[in-house]
């Protein structure tokens, strides 16, 4: 039976044979004229049924289908019942599937056709029972063939659904994973995952940004060593051990972090034991926030508050000091004059002059202190770097020449204009130059002082370099008020310098060793947001 | 050395620090000025309402009873062309512009007497011209 087709097999099953075909041809001949009417009634019935009707698009489609139904009935009653016939039937079944006709309506619709054609058969002059049987057989063959299309479609849909579900599931998983990866990676906090041995297994983008390390540079490295974590009391290891041993579930840690370039950042960590939700690689999850800038801002704002308080006090105190100084000065002037009137009083005159000088010195201290404690905010105007440098060098040259110190002014190749208070900038440069000249001169061997100006991408760099003996100790608090190593110094010069630079939103630092001391100033080209109030 | 009495310029010194004012007055009168003293704003106003003319007003910025800007305004209304010198221990915190035109001279305390004297001499030689805007202090 291997050569038997499905249609042949079905025909054999219902015992449809050439006799049946002949009977049906006779029925077709009789029914022929009635077929359009039968089709009409069929579709009228369908129109009455909401759900069945819903599958149709419009009236034109129904007309077309009605004509197809007539053709179909002619074919069913005419044959020939060969493989081509079967394929045709299968195609009709596929159309039913395609337009979404439910099987129940196809079956019951077939009942309608059957009844109509039975009625025609009843009117035949002969072979009525045999024709009825033939009709039942051929229509069931039709149904069986058409239902195959539903079955094929159903299987296909099942498979498609399964494939879809599989791919949906995969996509959903991938998406969820992607979301987590993105969440970890793009989080605004450092996220570092550690394994049992505290080696880094997860390192997100913020962690890369803060530490300066690329992920592949740290993965597999020890958390504490690689990031140079240090809370100043060796607590880092203890806390990690507590988490790994289960002694605690979470710890907070306030530690320094050494960046790739060696800078120190302050990071507040939350360390959590991953515990039950642990995946194979990660035992401790560390989330860290870089608080360096925040703390610096807080410190600056506290400093500003302190300075404002000191400034108010200083202003009041300055008044209280200057008034008695004023009285003293006027009396000294009077004394001086009285002494001058008498001859032979040179020593008294000298003593009076010294008192006058001391009063002036006190007054200068008061003025400088007020400058430091309650300065006028800088008046930022476009300022030429070259001109400022040359101006300051010009002012410092007298002192340099007096001490036999060589003063060099190394201006940028092309001038830079930036926003600054030129008067205050001159004060800064002059102050540093004078200090340098005095430092070099103190070693008594001539020496050199260099003022160098350069432009950065968004800032200017100014260096004041000397080959003097250097600072007494590398971490001397030289920018603090009243710290002085010079005889007669007020200890306010560098404090004022520092204040002016920071009022410009710049920074100043110093590196010093015997033979080379360099003050390095960075000033923004545009101090955004103006000066610090 | 001292000019004759008719030529002497008249200076009104206003400062709560009386002892210093007295010493300053002593020096100024030795140098040929007629000096009147006031320890506060209202006393100064009284002195300004007297019929005698005032050529120079030297006042502390911060005064009891009347602020210096009002005092200066009153002096200028009463004695047009009066030369105004503001002496203050707050020189770096106050701008002379707030006293209006002409901008008065501002001298910090402790006062450099010689500087004050040369300014006064320069301006009072031709007193009526002292109304022009003052040049900044050196």
Interface residues (C-beta under 8 A of the other chain):
Chain A: X315 X318 X319 X321 X322 X323 X325 X326 X327 X328 X329 X330 X331 X333 X334 X337 X359 X360 X363 X366 X367 X370 X371 X374 X376
Chain B: X17 X19 X20 X23 X24 X26 X27 X30 X62 X87 X89 X90 X92 X93 X108 X109 X110 X111 X112 X113 X114
